Amino acid sequence: MPASQLNRSLILLPAATIADAAAGVLSNVLSKTPGVLVATIQASFLYGAGGTKVTAYIQTSLDGEASWFDIACMTFTTAAAKKISSVKALTAVAASYTPTDGSLTDDTIKDGLLGNSFRVKYTSTGTYSGATSLAVHMSLQGLSM
């Protein structure tokens, strides 16, 4: 049976209110997405007041969600912003890559490593107020098995 095209747009993190400093807050897991070749991610930060920094780590798993690692990192400070990144599966990765969990360098991606489950892990420093929130959407393209 031939594979068909996969093209799904999903909400990875619905708008989450950011208030007090937080470390390692996890979104729900998006599972069962085999055949992903490209993951395009959009993070939307709505700024209210206060705060210092919000960092969103988009993560994937290769081992049935037993462990997670970062594939994209998007940071925000004290202004509303949208950031978009695209991660590709078919990019060569250095041998023996050591994965990161909540520590990928700010505003970078790690191509070549797409599992079949995704989630967001975010941290915030400082105390935000008002309507400060973070939302993450993802579009997946590839082959549906």
C-alpha angles and dihedrals in degrees: 000000000000120000118250129215119278117212116158130161112203142175105237095176120015113215104299119196112236115208122135123029110282136183127207100354108177131213123214115282122256104212140180100038103139121172097035111160099167131025115192113194131195120189118192120198119192110196123212110165143302123016132107113227142351119197122192118197115195107208139190136193131219098182106059094280095302090122135015135205137187122261098168138016124198123182133198133182129174105334134068112258146158122218128190129196133172123209121196127205097206097066119110115250124204113260115266096014111189108224123224127220111202095338109084111137114272116275097003137117135214110221123199099042117090120150126184097260129061139188142159125243114190138183132190134195126201124021116289122197139180117040098333110157144155127215128179126199126185134197117200124201128181142082123325110220 
